[in-house]
Amino acid sequence: MLRPTKHSHPDRTVLNVALIALEVLKRKRLEDYDTLRATAKKRVAGGDVLFLPAVNFLYLMGLIEYRSKTDSFEYVGPNEAV
């Protein structure tokens, strides 16, 4: 569910988890799957459930790539100052 409703908690949405993952990936450039998922789970209640849709959203937007050899995600979006 990408579009939150008036009943959705703003911190418990796919977009928020995607922003958290993007923040980590912009800072580190490369992060393994388990660590990124643990970060989402730690920072958002239900983040482990929202993690996969958030990663799918970022992939479809062309901001991240999955590296299967290292089981990690790499930020490939536009380079902006953080």
C-alpha positions, 0 to 999 in steps of 0.5 A: 500500500503506497498511498496512506489513508487518513487512518495510516500512521505516518511512520508505519508506511512503505514510503517511510521504510523506503526513506529509512533504507534510502537514508542508510544506502546514501550514507554507506552506498552498499549495505547487506540485506540482513543489516538493512532489514534489521534497521527497518525493523528497529526503527519502525514497528512492523518494519520487517513486513514493510521492508520488502515492498519498500525495497521493491519501490526503490528498485522500481524507481531506479534508486537501488540495485541488488547484488546477489553475489554479496546479498546486498543493496547498492545505491545507484540513484543520483549523487546528491549531497546528504 
